């Protein structure tokens, strides 16, 4: 008796059947399986949303055709046939056979190593390189570089975070993206195993050095980023102390307008009024 009553009471709370959703562009961003938010990966949706705002659009607009856009991060192993690529890259620790796509619509990639990887699979790639995180200063004027109040900050990769908890001046990649950026631009120098710690620092003209604390992250994505910004002879530190002694890398060579011009605005073409009303 009680079981039947319970079933009736909970029936309305069961998961609804999958419903049809209007066509739109889904911006992909990777998230750890435990639900935490990694500041670098969450920049994908933030940057795309901000670019769209400049053109009076949003990520939630209805479009002519449903598409998926991969914009920031080492996420190409998640790509599927027909996906659009704007600034993302290959993750070097993922086996090649795990990349199951055969055709992609590539507008820009993080760097030339990703371009070569795709070209070997028969995919056309324009020579437009750069991580869209480099656009942050142009898209968010509220983040103004100020007089530094600390000599340096350390931004660990998510996989290095636990081992770095007692490292002075550590900025957690699990903080809000805006908080991480605010701390970065208050620093004279950035040491980072987080790729986007390096990207954001260099976007603001803050000297930065990659520190390789463990083999947990393949060096491919760092090489890809540095090569794509004109620095093929990059060197890394093996400790925070060594990074401080080495100082920053030469500044990136990057044309932000070229990357912005490659943004796939055509994905947000609007349906005609008669199509909407049909």
One Martini backbone bead per residue (centre of mass of N, CA, C, O) as a GRO file, in nm:
protein
  278
    1UNK     BB    1   0.062   0.060  -0.025
    2UNK     BB    2   0.296   0.260   0.025
    3UNK     BB    3   0.434   0.212  -0.251
    4UNK     BB    4   0.201   0.321  -0.429
    5UNK     BB    5   0.197   0.604  -0.311
    6UNK     BB    6   0.490   0.677  -0.377
    7UNK     BB    7   0.466   0.647  -0.685
    8UNK     BB    8   0.250   0.870  -0.722
    9UNK     BB    9   0.413   1.107  -0.586
   10UNK     BB   10   0.682   1.061  -0.786
   11UNK     BB   11   0.597   1.069  -1.085
   12UNK     BB   12   0.620   1.390  -1.140
   13UNK     BB   13   0.956   1.366  -1.084
   14UNK     BB   14   1.029   1.253  -1.329
   15UNK     BB   15   1.196   1.236  -1.604
   16UNK     BB   16   1.162   1.388  -1.881
   17UNK     BB   17   1.115   1.385  -2.188
   18UNK     BB   18   1.261   1.442  -2.470
   19UNK     BB   19   1.290   1.754  -2.623
   20UNK     BB   20   1.256   1.987  -2.853
   21UNK     BB   21   1.503   2.210  -2.970
   22UNK     BB   22   1.605   2.478  -3.085
   23UNK     BB   23   1.818   2.601  -3.295
   24UNK     BB   24   2.171   2.612  -3.205
   25UNK     BB   25   2.470   2.713  -3.048
   26UNK     BB   26   2.708   2.501  -2.908
   27UNK     BB   27   2.931   2.565  -2.648
   28UNK     BB   28   3.217   2.414  -2.572
   29UNK     BB   29   3.311   2.282  -2.239
   30UNK     BB   30   3.520   2.175  -2.010
   31UNK     BB   31   3.454   1.948  -1.723
   32UNK     BB   32   3.482   1.817  -1.446
   33UNK     BB   33   3.328   1.536  -1.311
   34UNK     BB   34   3.274   1.691  -1.016
   35UNK     BB   35   3.180   2.005  -1.116
   36UNK     BB   36   3.400   2.172  -1.148
   37UNK     BB   37   3.566   2.491  -1.229
   38UNK     BB   38   3.780   2.576  -1.484
   39UNK     BB   39   3.891   2.874  -1.578
   40UNK     BB   40   3.993   2.820  -1.870
   41UNK     BB   41   3.747   2.656  -1.984
   42UNK     BB   42   3.520   2.877  -1.921
   43UNK     BB   43   3.610   3.091  -2.143
   44UNK     BB   44   3.458   3.004  -2.391
   45UNK     BB   45   3.170   3.119  -2.325
   46UNK     BB   46   3.259   3.404  -2.245
   47UNK     BB   47   3.391   3.497  -2.511
   48UNK     BB   48   3.161   3.436  -2.707
   49UNK     BB   49   2.948   3.611  -2.570
   50UNK     BB   50   3.102   3.881  -2.604
   51UNK     BB   51   3.122   3.886  -2.907
   52UNK     BB   52   2.815   3.872  -2.960
   53UNK     BB   53   2.733   4.136  -2.818
   54UNK     BB   54   2.864   4.324  -3.035
   55UNK     BB   55   2.625   4.195  -3.245
   56UNK     BB   56   2.348   4.135  -3.086
   57UNK     BB   57   2.409   3.853  -2.955
   58UNK     BB   58   2.360   3.507  -2.849
   59UNK     BB   59   2.381   3.175  -2.743
   60UNK     BB   60   2.040   3.162  -2.745
   61UNK     BB   61   1.993   3.180  -3.028
   62UNK     BB   62   1.830   3.130  -3.302
   63UNK     BB   63   1.898   2.917  -3.579
   64UNK     BB   64   1.915   2.755  -3.871
   65UNK     BB   65   2.147   2.568  -3.742
   66UNK     BB   66   2.275   2.322  -3.566
   67UNK     BB   67   2.569   2.371  -3.359
   68UNK     BB   68   2.925   2.329  -3.280
   69UNK     BB   69   3.161   2.498  -3.060
   70UNK     BB   70   3.522   2.517  -3.047
   71UNK     BB   71   3.733   2.757  -2.861
   72UNK     BB   72   3.862   2.637  -2.584
   73UNK     BB   73   4.113   2.420  -2.558
   74UNK     BB   74   4.201   2.064  -2.520
   75UNK     BB   75   3.923   1.935  -2.725
   76UNK     BB   76   3.937   1.765  -3.003
   77UNK     BB   77   3.845   1.477  -2.888
   78UNK     BB   78   3.532   1.591  -2.887
   79UNK     BB   79   3.501   1.602  -3.173
   80UNK     BB   80   3.277   1.627  -3.453
   81UNK     BB   81   3.126   1.610  -3.722
   82UNK     BB   82   3.088   1.960  -3.814
   83UNK     BB   83   3.247   2.110  -3.636
   84UNK     BB   84   3.356   2.416  -3.492
   85UNK     BB   85   3.673   2.596  -3.510
   86UNK     BB   86   3.800   2.849  -3.251
   87UNK     BB   87   4.114   2.809  -3.094
   88UNK     BB   88   4.160   2.528  -3.050
   89UNK     BB   89   4.306   2.205  -2.935
   90UNK     BB   90   4.532   1.967  -2.876
   91UNK     BB   91   4.580   1.676  -2.675
   92UNK     BB   92   4.877   1.506  -2.623
   93UNK     BB   93   4.752   1.265  -2.422
   94UNK     BB   94   4.578   1.184  -2.664
   95UNK     BB   95   4.508   0.953  -2.866
   96UNK     BB   96   4.461   0.955  -3.199
   97UNK     BB   97   4.216   0.740  -3.205
   98UNK     BB   98   4.025   0.944  -3.030
   99UNK     BB   99   3.993   1.086  -3.306
  100UNK     BB  100   3.674   1.055  -3.489
  101UNK     BB  101   3.699   1.255  -3.699
  102UNK     BB  102   3.673   1.377  -4.061
  103UNK     BB  103   3.513   1.661  -4.025
  104UNK     BB  104   3.585   2.017  -4.025
  105UNK     BB  105   3.524   2.364  -3.924
  106UNK     BB  106   3.795   2.574  -3.973
  107UNK     BB  107   3.905   2.905  -3.850
  108UNK     BB  108   4.087   2.830  -3.591
  109UNK     BB  109   4.388   2.784  -3.399
  110UNK     BB  110   4.620   2.776  -3.156
  111UNK     BB  111   4.832   2.615  -3.354
  112UNK     BB  112   5.057   2.443  -3.566
  113UNK     BB  113   5.024   2.159  -3.438
  114UNK     BB  114   4.723   2.138  -3.482
  115UNK     BB  115   4.730   2.188  -3.785
  116UNK     BB  116   4.899   1.935  -3.855
  117UNK     BB  117   4.711   1.723  -3.739
  118UNK     BB  118   4.472   1.792  -3.931
  119UNK     BB  119   4.613   1.776  -4.208
  120UNK     BB  120   4.677   1.462  -4.180
  121UNK     BB  121   4.340   1.428  -4.195
  122UNK     BB  122   4.236   1.630  -4.434
  123UNK     BB  123   4.218   1.917  -4.295
  124UNK     BB  124   4.138   2.238  -4.326
  125UNK     BB  125   4.372   2.513  -4.237
  126UNK     BB  126   4.413   2.810  -4.133
  127UNK     BB  127   4.662   3.069  -4.068
  128UNK     BB  128   4.511   3.090  -3.765
  129UNK     BB  129   4.637   3.198  -3.454
  130UNK     BB  130   4.504   3.145  -3.124
  131UNK     BB  131   4.401   3.217  -2.813
  132UNK     BB  132   4.105   3.364  -2.707
  133UNK     BB  133   4.222   3.465  -2.430
  134UNK     BB  134   4.379   3.712  -2.569
  135UNK     BB  135   4.098   3.893  -2.582
  136UNK     BB  136   4.019   4.000  -2.301
  137UNK     BB  137   4.116   4.305  -2.306
  138UNK     BB  138   3.913   4.373  -2.553
  139UNK     BB  139   3.635   4.263  -2.405
  140UNK     BB  140   3.734   4.362  -2.089
  141UNK     BB  141   3.773   4.677  -1.963
  142UNK     BB  142   3.743   4.623  -1.648
  143UNK     BB  143   4.028   4.497  -1.688
  144UNK     BB  144   4.275   4.679  -1.535
  145UNK     BB  145   4.583   4.751  -1.535
  146UNK     BB  146   4.779   4.772  -1.246
  147UNK     BB  147   4.941   4.827  -0.979
  148UNK     BB  148   5.145   4.624  -0.837
  149UNK     BB  149   5.113   4.414  -0.516
  150UNK     BB  150   5.306   4.185  -0.643
  151UNK     BB  151   5.570   4.006  -0.760
  152UNK     BB  152   5.401   3.726  -0.763
  153UNK     BB  153   5.231   3.451  -0.930
  154UNK     BB  154   5.068   3.125  -0.898
  155UNK     BB  155   4.944   2.900  -1.165
  156UNK     BB  156   4.800   2.608  -1.153
  157UNK     BB  157   4.727   2.329  -1.255
  158UNK     BB  158   4.487   2.119  -1.165
  159UNK     BB  159   4.699   1.874  -1.122
  160UNK     BB  160   4.886   2.075  -0.923
  161UNK     BB  161   4.724   2.184  -0.679
  162UNK     BB  162   4.769   1.998  -0.434
  163UNK     BB  163   5.094   2.029  -0.443
  164UNK     BB  164   5.050   2.373  -0.417
  165UNK     BB  165   4.913   2.477  -0.146
  166UNK     BB  166   5.205   2.589  -0.007
  167UNK     BB  167   5.240   2.793  -0.218
  168UNK     BB  168   5.309   3.093  -0.266
  169UNK     BB  169   5.086   3.286  -0.443
  170UNK     BB  170   4.832   3.117  -0.503
  171UNK     BB  171   4.617   3.050  -0.783
  172UNK     BB  172   4.320   2.916  -0.829
  173UNK     BB  173   4.150   2.746  -1.094
  174UNK     BB  174   3.871   2.741  -0.903
  175UNK     BB  175   3.821   3.008  -0.936
  176UNK     BB  176   3.699   3.265  -1.056
  177UNK     BB  177   3.775   3.410  -1.347
  178UNK     BB  178   3.775   3.707  -1.238
  179UNK     BB  179   3.964   3.658  -0.996
  180UNK     BB  180   4.211   3.555  -1.143
  181UNK     BB  181   4.252   3.803  -1.323
  182UNK     BB  182   4.277   4.015  -1.097
  183UNK     BB  183   4.539   3.885  -0.981
  184UNK     BB  184   4.719   3.890  -1.228
  185UNK     BB  185   4.704   4.216  -1.277
  186UNK     BB  186   4.857   4.242  -0.974
  187UNK     BB  187   5.118   4.134  -1.114
  188UNK     BB  188   5.454   4.126  -1.220
  189UNK     BB  189   5.448   3.800  -1.217
  190UNK     BB  190   5.419   3.475  -1.389
  191UNK     BB  191   5.362   3.150  -1.270
  192UNK     BB  192   5.289   2.853  -1.480
  193UNK     BB  193   5.089   2.547  -1.553
  194UNK     BB  194   4.874   2.717  -1.659
  195UNK     BB  195   4.793   2.813  -1.961
  196UNK     BB  196   4.589   3.055  -1.884
  197UNK     BB  197   4.787   3.199  -1.707
  198UNK     BB  198   4.973   3.275  -1.942
  199UNK     BB  199   4.774   3.405  -2.139
  200UNK     BB  200   4.668   3.635  -1.958
  201UNK     BB  201   4.930   3.767  -1.890
  202UNK     BB  202   5.023   3.823  -2.189
  203UNK     BB  203   4.774   3.993  -2.269
  204UNK     BB  204   4.883   4.219  -2.037
  205UNK     BB  205   5.209   4.225  -2.037
  206UNK     BB  206   5.295   3.992  -1.845
  207UNK     BB  207   5.532   3.825  -1.730
  208UNK     BB  208   5.608   3.473  -1.819
  209UNK     BB  209   5.635   3.123  -1.686
  210UNK     BB  210   5.680   2.801  -1.748
  211UNK     BB  211   5.599   2.529  -1.524
  212UNK     BB  212   5.728   2.193  -1.477
  213UNK     BB  213   5.613   1.970  -1.223
  214UNK     BB  214   5.481   1.754  -1.422
  215UNK     BB  215   5.362   1.486  -1.648
  216UNK     BB  216   5.042   1.528  -1.660
  217UNK     BB  217   5.115   1.740  -1.883
  218UNK     BB  218   5.144   1.783  -2.194
  219UNK     BB  219   5.357   1.985  -2.395
  220UNK     BB  220   5.198   2.048  -2.654
  221UNK     BB  221   5.015   2.298  -2.575
  222UNK     BB  222   5.255   2.488  -2.521
  223UNK     BB  223   5.388   2.474  -2.792
  224UNK     BB  224   5.144   2.565  -2.957
  225UNK     BB  225   5.119   2.845  -2.830
  226UNK     BB  226   5.407   2.952  -2.877
  227UNK     BB  227   5.423   2.903  -3.183
  228UNK     BB  228   5.156   3.079  -3.244
  229UNK     BB  229   5.341   3.337  -3.101
  230UNK     BB  230   5.655   3.329  -3.210
  231UNK     BB  231   5.793   3.081  -2.998
  232UNK     BB  232   6.008   2.818  -3.061
  233UNK     BB  233   6.235   2.882  -2.813
  234UNK     BB  234   6.120   2.758  -2.562
  235UNK     BB  235   6.134   2.762  -2.200
  236UNK     BB  236   6.141   2.583  -1.891
  237UNK     BB  237   6.062   2.526  -1.570
  238UNK     BB  238   6.103   2.315  -1.254
  239UNK     BB  239   6.043   2.574  -1.079
  240UNK     BB  240   5.958   2.854  -0.925
  241UNK     BB  241   6.244   2.955  -0.867
  242UNK     BB  242   6.347   2.926  -1.159
  243UNK     BB  243   6.139   3.114  -1.290
  244UNK     BB  244   6.233   3.371  -1.139
  245UNK     BB  245   6.520   3.365  -1.265
  246UNK     BB  246   6.438   3.365  -1.576
  247UNK     BB  247   6.179   3.484  -1.637
  248UNK     BB  248   6.039   3.595  -1.913
  249UNK     BB  249   5.910   3.578  -2.202
  250UNK     BB  250   5.864   3.677  -2.485
  251UNK     BB  251   5.638   3.832  -2.639
  252UNK     BB  252   5.368   3.800  -2.815
  253UNK     BB  253   5.265   3.727  -3.148
  254UNK     BB  254   4.957   3.912  -3.203
  255UNK     BB  255   4.639   3.926  -3.388
  256UNK     BB  256   4.334   4.001  -3.277
  257UNK     BB  257   4.176   4.074  -3.538
  258UNK     BB  258   4.215   3.809  -3.691
  259UNK     BB  259   4.057   3.634  -3.490
  260UNK     BB  260   3.794   3.796  -3.498
  261UNK     BB  261   3.749   3.765  -3.811
  262UNK     BB  262   3.718   3.435  -3.767
  263UNK     BB  263   3.454   3.448  -3.659
  264UNK     BB  264   3.144   3.252  -3.673
  265UNK     BB  265   2.884   3.434  -3.763
  266UNK     BB  266   2.720   3.244  -3.959
  267UNK     BB  267   2.588   3.065  -3.732
  268UNK     BB  268   2.394   3.335  -3.659
  269UNK     BB  269   2.187   3.309  -3.854
  270UNK     BB  270   1.871   3.413  -3.937
  271UNK     BB  271   1.561   3.342  -3.949
  272UNK     BB  272   1.298   3.377  -4.116
  273UNK     BB  273   0.988   3.482  -4.041
  274UNK     BB  274   0.829   3.257  -4.198
  275UNK     BB  275   0.975   3.025  -4.053
  276UNK     BB  276   0.884   3.085  -3.763
  277UNK     BB  277   0.559   3.088  -3.840
  278UNK     BB  278   0.521   2.793  -3.970
   0.00000   0.00000   0.00000
